[in-house]
Amino acid sequence: MSASVSDPVASPEGGDGTPLRRAIGPKLLLLFVIGDILGTGIYATTGQVAGKVGGALWLPFVIGFFVAILTAASYVELVGKYPKAAGAALYTQKAFKVPFLTFIVAFMVMCSGLSSASAAARAFSGDYFAEFTDFFPPTLIAILFILALAALALRGVSESVKTNMVLTLVELTGLLIILAIGAWAVLSGDGEPSRLGEFQAEGSGYALITSVLGATALGFFAFVGFEDSVNMAEETKDPVRAFPRAIFIGVAVTGTIYVLVALVSSLLVDHRVLQGSSGPLLEVVKAGGLNFPPKLFALIALFAVTNSALINIMMASRLCYGMANERILPRALGRVLPQRRTPVVGIVFVSLLAIGLVSTGEIAGLGDTTAFLLLCVFAVVNVAVLVLRRDRVEHQHFRTPTALPVLGAITCLILASPLSDRPADVYIRAGVLLALGVALWALNKLVMRSRGEEEAG
């Protein structure tokens, strides 16, 4: 077993021995966290969450906020303790030292990025795009959308955290428009406050609980993204001090915005109308009294979901490339385009998977698949933080109260379980993705063994 696999990030240096530049200050890190969380989730799945819970649309986002805070606390402790890239895979390997489990966690993170990008593609091709034209079939638009992102990724997208700051401000502007519409409605006496306490579920208390859990599990898709920020640890100035503030404030800011957006959405639009739209916030704009141009808001929403999808495609392709270089996946997946220096095979591979996902699911199912995969990863991370308490480090770092990771693991497992009334196709989709990963892992081991090479676990 090679050292690089037993510790996925054994050194804070790049493969050529050159340390990464620490160029990210506290303010840019905070904006990066907020930008990573904002995007497809709130713009696309609000209506599907409303369909599960009814007019009490705000409740799943409140619960999702607290679940996110619990897991964020574990990430804050671990990134302060081990200020290196690789995130959940690194923590899993350090805690359990089981390379196959580490691979499964890393592959689940990669697949969550693909299902998130696919959900964004579906959101792009839906009612937001239809505001301009509905001539082309949505599935075709979604596939072309993925191909366009793949082409951009192959060309080499020059990104910086400062660019991300601009994108974040545009996405945030769209949500502030929704809040302004809501404030105007309240001042004007418009809307139906009685809807805020209505629940969709009928019958027993168990049905009510499962509907709320199901809505929370789907709504949790809107909160994912903060876990990606830990991969910036080696490029952050004083990460041990910067990350606690950035992650906690980032989750709090986005959580507050989400709850307010949910309140405004339910106040102005019936949950059945929201459920029937793939662009639910556009329905809010049209129902508001400010006469904001729907096409302009649709353009902002398209920009938001495009940004989210591109980030996820790039993240997934880099994870694929990294696992190939670590000899965990077949080496062919690590090939680089000579002129552009982009992971060409990895980009093609993840893009084909994304197209497959787009062809088999709608926004709700793909968003729920993303949430399910990450809830499983978060459960492992919450347990890892407890296991790693025995591993002492010399520097001071944030330590979360023990009760938080315990509650975090329990709540993540509950939301990932059948108690959340998740459709069977979500589990099937996630299972097929993991089966593909295991098959690639096994194929790689067989090839390496036949060549007499050192196994990567």
C-alpha positions as CSV (number, residue, x, y, z in Angstrom):
1,M,0.0,0.0,0.0
2,S,1.5,3.3,-1.0
3,A,1.8,6.2,1.4
4,S,-0.2,8.5,-0.9
5,V,-3.2,6.3,-0.5
6,S,-2.9,5.7,3.3
7,D,-2.9,9.5,3.6
8,P,-4.5,11.1,0.6
9,V,-2.9,14.4,1.2
10,A,0.4,13.6,2.9
11,S,1.9,17.0,2.1
12,P,0.6,20.5,1.5
13,E,2.6,20.7,-1.6
14,G,1.7,20.0,-5.2
15,G,2.9,17.1,-7.2
16,D,6.0,19.1,-8.4
17,G,7.0,20.0,-4.8
18,T,5.7,23.6,-5.1
19,P,3.5,24.7,-2.2
20,L,0.2,26.2,-3.1
21,R,0.0,30.0,-2.7
22,R,-1.9,31.2,0.4
23,A,-3.8,34.0,-1.3
24,I,-7.3,33.7,0.3
25,G,-8.0,36.0,3.2
26,P,-11.0,35.8,5.7
27,K,-13.4,37.9,3.7
28,L,-12.8,36.1,0.4
29,L,-13.1,32.8,2.2
30,L,-16.5,33.8,3.6
31,L,-17.7,34.9,0.2
32,F,-16.4,31.6,-1.3
33,V,-18.4,29.6,1.3
34,I,-21.6,31.6,0.6
35,G,-21.1,31.3,-3.1
36,D,-20.6,27.5,-2.8
37,I,-23.8,27.1,-0.9
38,L,-26.0,29.5,-2.9
39,G,-27.3,28.3,-6.3
40,T,-29.3,25.5,-7.8
41,G,-30.9,24.2,-4.5
42,I,-33.0,27.2,-3.6
43,Y,-33.6,28.3,-7.2
44,A,-34.8,24.9,-8.4
45,T,-36.1,22.7,-5.6
46,T,-38.2,25.1,-3.5
47,G,-41.3,24.0,-5.4
48,Q,-40.6,20.3,-4.9
49,V,-40.1,20.9,-1.2
50,A,-43.4,22.7,-1.1
51,G,-45.1,19.7,-2.8
52,K,-43.9,17.4,0.0
53,V,-44.7,19.6,3.0
54,G,-47.3,22.1,1.8
55,G,-47.6,25.7,2.8
56,A,-45.3,25.3,5.8
57,L,-42.4,25.5,3.3
58,W,-40.2,27.3,5.8
59,L,-40.0,24.4,8.3
60,P,-37.8,22.0,6.2
61,F,-35.3,24.8,5.6
62,V,-35.2,25.6,9.4
63,I,-34.5,21.9,10.2
64,G,-32.0,21.7,7.3
65,F,-30.2,24.7,8.7
66,F,-29.7,23.1,12.1
67,V,-28.5,19.8,10.5
68,A,-26.1,21.7,8.3
69,I,-24.7,23.6,11.4
70,L,-24.1,20.3,13.2
71,T,-22.1,18.9,10.4
72,A,-20.4,22.2,9.7
73,A,-19.1,22.2,13.2
74,S,-17.4,18.8,12.5
75,Y,-15.8,20.1,9.3
76,V,-14.6,23.2,11.2
77,E,-12.8,21.0,13.8
78,L,-11.3,18.7,11.2
79,V,-10.1,21.4,8.8
80,G,-8.5,23.3,11.8
81,K,-6.9,20.1,13.0
82,Y,-5.7,19.0,9.5
83,P,-5.5,22.2,7.3
84,K,-5.1,20.2,4.1
85,A,-7.1,19.6,0.9
86,A,-9.0,16.4,0.2
87,G,-11.8,17.0,2.8
88,A,-14.0,14.0,3.7
89,A,-11.6,11.5,2.1
90,L,-8.7,12.7,4.2
91,Y,-10.7,12.6,7.4
92,T,-12.1,9.1,6.6
93,Q,-8.7,7.7,5.9
94,K,-7.1,9.2,9.1
95,A,-10.0,8.0,11.3
96,F,-10.6,4.5,9.9
97,K,-7.5,3.6,7.8
98,V,-9.6,1.5,5.4
99,P,-8.6,2.5,1.9
100,F,-11.8,1.0,0.3
101,L,-14.0,3.1,2.7
102,T,-12.0,6.1,1.8
103,F,-12.5,5.4,-1.9
104,I,-16.3,5.0,-1.4
105,V,-16.5,8.3,0.4
106,A,-14.4,10.1,-2.3
107,F,-16.5,8.5,-5.1
108,M,-19.8,9.5,-3.3
109,V,-18.6,13.0,-3.1
110,M,-17.7,12.9,-6.8
111,C,-21.1,11.5,-7.7
112,S,-22.9,14.0,-5.6
113,G,-21.3,16.7,-7.7
114,L,-22.5,15.0,-10.8
115,S,-26.1,14.6,-9.6
116,S,-26.0,18.3,-8.5
117,A,-24.8,19.4,-11.9
118,S,-27.6,17.2,-13.5
119,A,-30.2,18.8,-11.3
120,A,-28.8,22.2,-12.3
121,A,-29.1,21.1,-16.0
122,R,-32.7,20.2,-15.5
123,A,-33.4,23.5,-13.7
124,F,-31.7,25.4,-16.6
125,S,-33.8,23.6,-19.2
126,G,-37.1,24.2,-17.4
127,D,-39.3,27.2,-16.7
128,Y,-36.4,29.7,-16.4
129,F,-35.2,28.8,-20.0
130,A,-38.9,28.7,-21.2
131,E,-39.2,32.3,-20.3
132,F,-37.2,33.0,-23.4
133,T,-38.2,30.0,-25.7
134,D,-39.9,26.7,-25.3
135,F,-39.2,25.4,-28.8
136,F,-36.7,22.7,-27.8
137,P,-37.4,19.7,-25.6
138,P,-36.2,20.2,-22.0
139,T,-34.1,17.0,-22.0
140,L,-32.3,18.0,-25.1
141,I,-31.5,21.4,-23.7
142,A,-30.2,19.8,-20.4
143,I,-27.9,17.4,-22.4
144,L,-26.6,20.3,-24.5
145,F,-26.1,22.3,-21.3
146,I,-23.9,19.5,-19.9
147,L,-21.9,19.2,-23.2
148,A,-21.4,23.0,-23.2
149,L,-20.0,22.8,-19.6
150,A,-17.8,19.9,-20.6
151,A,-16.4,22.0,-23.5
152,L,-15.7,24.9,-21.1
153,A,-14.0,22.6,-18.7
154,L,-11.9,21.1,-21.5
155,R,-10.8,24.5,-22.7
156,G,-9.7,25.4,-19.2
157,V,-11.7,27.8,-17.1
158,S,-9.5,30.3,-15.4
159,E,-11.1,30.7,-12.0
160,S,-10.2,32.7,-9.0
161,V,-11.9,33.3,-5.7
162,K,-12.4,36.9,-6.8
163,T,-14.3,35.8,-9.8
164,N,-16.4,33.6,-7.6
165,M,-17.1,36.7,-5.5
166,V,-18.7,38.4,-8.5
167,L,-20.8,35.3,-9.3
168,T,-21.9,35.1,-5.7
169,L,-23.1,38.7,-5.8
170,V,-25.2,38.0,-8.9
171,E,-26.8,34.9,-7.3
172,L,-27.4,36.7,-4.1
173,T,-29.0,39.6,-6.0
174,G,-31.7,37.3,-7.3
175,L,-32.6,36.1,-3.8
176,L,-32.6,39.7,-2.4
177,I,-35.1,40.5,-5.2
178,I,-37.4,37.8,-3.8
179,L,-37.0,39.2,-0.3
180,A,-37.8,42.7,-1.5
181,I,-40.9,41.4,-3.3
182,G,-41.9,39.7,0.0
183,A,-41.3,42.9,2.0
184,W,-43.5,44.8,-0.4
185,A,-46.2,42.2,-0.2
186,V,-46.3,42.4,3.6
187,L,-46.4,46.2,3.6
188,S,-49.1,46.1,1.0
189,G,-51.2,43.6,2.9
190,D,-50.9,41.0,0.0
191,G,-50.3,37.3,0.3
192,E,-51.9,34.6,2.4
193,P,-50.3,34.3,5.9
194,S,-52.6,31.4,6.7
195,R,-50.7,29.2,4.2
196,L,-47.6,29.3,6.4
197,G,-49.1,26.8,8.8
198,E,-50.6,24.4,6.3
199,F,-49.2,20.9,5.9
200,Q,-49.7,18.7,2.8
201,A,-49.8,15.4,4.7
202,E,-53.1,14.0,5.8
203,G,-53.9,11.2,8.2
204,S,-51.7,9.9,11.0
205,G,-48.9,11.8,12.8
206,Y,-46.5,9.4,11.2
207,A,-47.5,10.7,7.7
208,L,-46.8,14.2,8.9
209,I,-43.4,13.3,10.3
210,T,-42.3,11.5,7.1
211,S,-43.5,14.3,4.9
212,V,-41.5,16.8,6.9
213,L,-38.5,14.6,6.9
214,G,-38.8,14.0,3.2
215,A,-39.1,17.7,2.5
216,T,-36.1,18.4,4.8
217,A,-34.0,15.7,3.1
218,L,-34.8,17.3,-0.3
219,G,-34.4,20.9,1.0
220,F,-31.0,19.9,2.4
221,F,-29.7,20.0,-1.2
222,A,-29.8,23.8,-0.9
223,F,-27.3,23.7,2.0
224,V,-24.6,21.5,0.5
225,G,-21.5,23.3,-0.7
226,F,-19.8,24.4,2.6
227,E,-18.0,21.1,2.7
228,D,-16.2,22.0,-0.6
229,S,-14.6,25.0,1.0
230,V,-12.2,22.8,3.1
231,N,-10.4,22.0,-0.1
232,M,-9.2,25.6,-0.1
233,A,-7.4,25.1,3.3
234,E,-3.9,25.0,1.7
235,E,-4.6,28.3,-0.1
236,T,-6.1,30.1,2.8
237,K,-4.2,32.5,5.1
238,D,-4.2,31.2,8.7
239,P,-6.9,28.5,8.0
240,V,-7.1,27.4,11.6
241,R,-8.5,30.8,12.5
242,A,-10.2,31.7,9.3
243,F,-12.4,28.6,8.7
244,P,-14.5,28.6,11.9
245,R,-15.8,32.2,11.2
246,A,-16.2,31.7,7.5
247,I,-18.1,28.4,7.6
248,F,-20.4,29.3,10.6
249,I,-21.2,32.7,9.2
250,G,-21.6,31.4,5.7
251,V,-24.1,28.7,6.7
252,A,-26.0,31.1,9.0
253,V,-26.3,33.8,6.3
254,T,-27.5,31.3,3.6
255,G,-29.8,29.6,6.1
256,T,-31.4,32.8,7.0
257,I,-31.9,33.8,3.4
258,Y,-33.3,30.4,2.6
259,V,-35.9,30.5,5.4
260,L,-36.9,34.0,4.4
261,V,-37.2,33.1,0.7
262,A,-39.3,30.0,1.7
263,L,-41.6,32.3,3.8
264,V,-42.1,34.7,0.9
265,S,-42.7,31.9,-1.6
266,S,-45.4,30.3,0.5
267,L,-46.9,33.7,1.4
268,L,-47.4,34.7,-2.2
269,V,-47.8,31.4,-4.1
270,D,-49.9,28.3,-3.4
271,H,-47.8,25.3,-2.8
272,R,-49.4,23.4,-5.7
273,V,-48.4,26.1,-8.1
274,L,-44.8,26.0,-6.7
275,Q,-44.7,22.2,-7.0
276,G,-45.8,22.4,-10.7
277,S,-43.0,24.7,-11.7
278,S,-39.3,23.9,-12.4
279,G,-38.6,27.7,-11.8
280,P,-40.5,28.2,-8.6
281,L,-39.0,31.6,-7.7
282,L,-40.1,32.9,-11.1
283,E,-43.7,32.2,-9.9
284,V,-42.9,34.4,-6.9
285,V,-41.7,37.2,-9.0
286,K,-44.8,37.1,-11.2
287,A,-47.1,37.0,-8.1
288,G,-45.3,40.0,-6.5
289,G,-46.5,43.5,-6.7
290,L,-43.2,45.2,-7.8
291,N,-43.5,44.4,-11.5
292,F,-40.0,43.1,-11.7
293,P,-39.2,41.9,-15.2
294,P,-39.6,38.1,-15.2
295,K,-37.1,37.7,-18.0
296,L,-34.4,39.5,-16.1
297,F,-35.0,37.3,-13.0
298,A,-35.0,34.2,-15.2
299,L,-31.6,35.3,-16.6
300,I,-30.2,35.7,-13.1
301,A,-31.5,32.2,-12.2
302,L,-30.0,30.7,-15.3
303,F,-26.7,32.3,-14.4
304,A,-26.9,30.9,-10.8
305,V,-27.6,27.3,-11.9
306,T,-24.9,27.5,-14.6
307,N,-22.3,28.6,-12.1
308,S,-23.3,25.8,-9.7
309,A,-23.2,23.2,-12.5
310,L,-19.8,24.3,-13.9
311,I,-18.2,24.2,-10.4
312,N,-19.6,20.7,-9.8
313,I,-18.4,19.4,-13.2
314,M,-15.0,20.7,-12.5
315,M,-14.9,19.4,-9.0
316,A,-16.0,15.9,-10.1
317,S,-13.5,15.8,-12.9
318,R,-10.6,16.8,-10.6
319,L,-11.6,14.2,-8.1
320,C,-11.7,11.6,-10.8
321,Y,-8.3,12.8,-12.0
322,G,-6.9,12.7,-8.5
323,M,-8.1,9.2,-7.8
324,A,-6.6,8.0,-11.0
325,N,-3.3,9.5,-10.1
326,E,-3.4,7.9,-6.7
327,R,-3.9,4.6,-8.6
328,I,-7.4,4.1,-7.0
329,L,-9.1,4.3,-10.4
330,P,-7.8,3.2,-13.8
331,R,-4.8,5.4,-14.8
332,A,-6.5,6.2,-18.1
333,L,-8.9,8.5,-16.2
334,G,-6.0,10.7,-15.3
335,R,-4.9,11.6,-18.8
336,V,-4.4,15.3,-19.4
337,L,-5.1,17.3,-22.6
338,P,-1.5,18.3,-23.6
339,Q,-2.2,21.9,-24.8
340,R,-4.8,22.9,-22.2
341,R,-3.5,20.8,-19.3
342,T,-7.0,19.8,-18.4
343,P,-8.1,16.3,-17.3
344,V,-9.7,15.3,-20.6
345,V,-10.6,11.7,-19.9
346,G,-12.0,12.6,-16.4
347,I,-14.1,15.4,-17.9
348,V,-15.5,13.2,-20.6
349,F,-16.2,10.4,-18.1
350,V,-18.0,12.6,-15.6
351,S,-19.9,14.4,-18.4
352,L,-21.2,11.1,-19.7
353,L,-22.3,10.1,-16.3
354,A,-24.1,13.5,-15.9
355,I,-25.9,13.0,-19.2
356,G,-27.0,9.6,-18.1
357,L,-28.3,11.2,-14.8
358,V,-30.1,14.0,-16.7
359,S,-31.8,11.4,-18.9
360,T,-33.1,9.3,-15.9
361,G,-34.4,11.9,-13.5
362,E,-36.0,15.2,-12.8
363,I,-35.0,18.1,-10.5
364,A,-36.5,16.6,-7.4
365,G,-35.0,13.1,-7.9
366,L,-31.5,14.4,-8.9
367,G,-31.5,16.9,-6.0
368,D,-32.5,14.2,-3.6
369,T,-29.8,11.9,-4.9
370,T,-27.2,14.7,-4.2
371,A,-28.6,15.2,-0.7
372,F,-28.7,11.4,0.0
373,L,-25.1,10.9,-1.1
374,L,-23.8,13.8,1.0
375,L,-25.9,12.9,4.0
376,C,-24.1,9.5,4.0
377,V,-20.7,11.2,3.7
378,F,-21.6,13.7,6.4
379,A,-22.6,10.8,8.8
380,V,-19.1,9.4,8.2
381,V,-17.4,12.8,8.8
382,N,-19.4,13.3,12.1
383,V,-18.2,9.9,13.3
384,A,-14.7,10.5,12.2
385,V,-14.4,13.7,14.2
386,L,-15.1,11.7,17.4
387,V,-12.7,8.9,16.4
388,L,-9.9,11.4,15.7
389,R,-10.2,13.0,19.1
390,R,-7.5,10.4,20.1
391,D,-5.2,11.9,17.5
392,R,-3.5,14.9,19.1
393,V,-1.9,17.7,17.1
394,E,0.6,20.3,18.4
395,H,-1.3,23.5,17.3
396,Q,-4.5,24.9,18.8
397,H,-7.7,24.5,16.9
398,F,-11.5,24.7,17.2
399,R,-13.1,21.8,19.1
400,T,-16.8,21.3,18.7
401,P,-18.8,20.2,21.7
402,T,-19.1,16.4,21.6
403,A,-22.9,16.4,21.5
404,L,-22.9,18.2,18.1
405,P,-21.2,15.5,16.0
406,V,-23.2,12.9,17.8
407,L,-26.4,14.7,16.9
408,G,-25.0,15.4,13.4
409,A,-24.4,11.7,12.7
410,I,-27.9,10.8,14.0
411,T,-29.7,13.4,12.0
412,C,-27.8,12.7,8.8
413,L,-28.6,9.0,9.1
414,I,-32.3,9.7,9.8
415,L,-32.5,12.0,6.7
416,A,-30.7,9.4,4.6
417,S,-33.0,6.6,5.8
418,P,-36.4,5.5,4.4
419,L,-38.0,7.4,7.2
420,S,-37.6,10.5,5.0
421,D,-40.1,9.0,2.5
422,R,-37.5,9.1,-0.3
423,P,-38.6,7.6,-3.6
424,A,-37.0,4.2,-4.5
425,D,-35.5,5.6,-7.7
426,V,-33.2,7.8,-5.6
427,Y,-31.7,4.8,-3.8
428,I,-31.5,2.9,-7.1
429,R,-29.7,5.8,-8.9
430,A,-27.2,6.2,-6.0
431,G,-26.7,2.4,-5.9
432,V,-26.0,2.2,-9.6
433,L,-23.4,5.0,-9.4
434,L,-21.7,3.3,-6.4
435,A,-21.7,-0.1,-8.2
436,L,-20.0,1.6,-11.2
437,G,-17.4,3.0,-8.8
438,V,-16.8,-0.4,-7.2
439,A,-16.5,-2.0,-10.6
440,L,-13.9,0.5,-11.7
441,W,-12.0,0.0,-8.4
442,A,-12.0,-3.8,-8.8
443,L,-11.0,-3.5,-12.5
444,N,-8.1,-1.3,-11.5
445,K,-6.9,-3.8,-8.8
446,L,-7.0,-6.6,-11.3
447,V,-5.0,-4.7,-13.9
448,M,-2.4,-3.6,-11.3
449,R,-2.1,-7.2,-10.0
450,S,-1.6,-8.6,-13.5
451,R,1.1,-6.0,-14.1
452,G,2.7,-6.9,-10.8
453,E,2.4,-3.2,-9.6
454,E,2.0,-2.1,-6.0
455,E,-1.7,-2.1,-5.1
456,A,-3.4,1.1,-4.1
457,G,-5.9,-0.5,-1.8
